[in-house]
């Protein structure tokens, strides 16, 4: 298994979306356990994140890495269903009302899933009320809001206000991300953090998960 773990990590780092299902199936047939194989994939994503932060990989590479992870997870998911209770926590993720951009959100969702979170992806153009309902229904402790249009930043405040109104804000951490988000917007809307990219988003939510234990 040690040999397969390194191979799987290398395939993720090399962004080989076609090869990952093949190597995973081969590892499973050889007796590999799905959680261990997912850990190997996650280790590959950590390395991809490092290369991105050091400027060796670019946004397009991150997107391709996310697609590689999706291809791998599709193989392992049926075997991982029974381990959902071991997830780090549940995150409600969406692009805010009035904004239909989803590339960044999808990448964050894929990377959070590979990092061990249960991700409830509500899609794009999501009203505040739907976010609140999902937080309540899934007992989520964190929310990720994506916004790329400056004209739609007010929707972040709408989500915060709606959570306050339903007495849910105190139990939920909120992170925002997207091209138009700034530290000033964090202070203005009263959210908890800003993630400049998917790698930082995983770091933020992982830190919150560790704090809540």
Secondary structure by P-SEA (a helix, b strand, c coil): caaaaaaaaaaaaaccccaaaaaaaaaaaacccaaaaaaaaaaaaaaaaaaaaaccccaaaaaaaaaaaaaaaaaaccccccccccccbbbbbbccccccccaaaaaaaaaaaaaccccccccccccaaaaaaaaaaacccbbbbbbccccccaaaaaaaaaaaaacccccbbbbbbcccccaaaaaaaccccccccaaaaaaaaaaaaaaac
